[in-house]
Amino acid sequence: MDFIVDGDIQVSFVFDPEALKENYPFSPLVEKGANVLIFPNLAAANIGYQLVQDISGTESVGQKHRQQY
């Protein structure tokens, strides 16, 4: 398997292909897009997971509880 790996990119650019192309034209993700997000710790991952689920209006698969902050 081949993986495309890039460095730190703001999540707003990952979800907006035009902004990604404008701000990171050198990134290999411009052509393929991202399908994995890596967070620095569990708390950040839970926040990101909940935001993506809420914004996209999709149902998650896996744990179904919400952690209160």
Phi, psi and omega in degrees: 000142175253137179241142171263121181239131178231170182275203181296128176221137178298139185299330179297329178285327180296322182271357179234096185303324179293317178294322177299313181296322181289319185267335181227059184298339181275351185286136175293345179286345179301320182279322189256332186083170181251144175230007177222133175245134180245129182248154185288339180200174185294321180298315178295322179295318179296319178296312180297318179299314180292320178297313180297317179297314182293317182290320184279342181069023181261166176262137180274159176244129182121216181303139185247001182267154177254133177269132180271137179247000000 
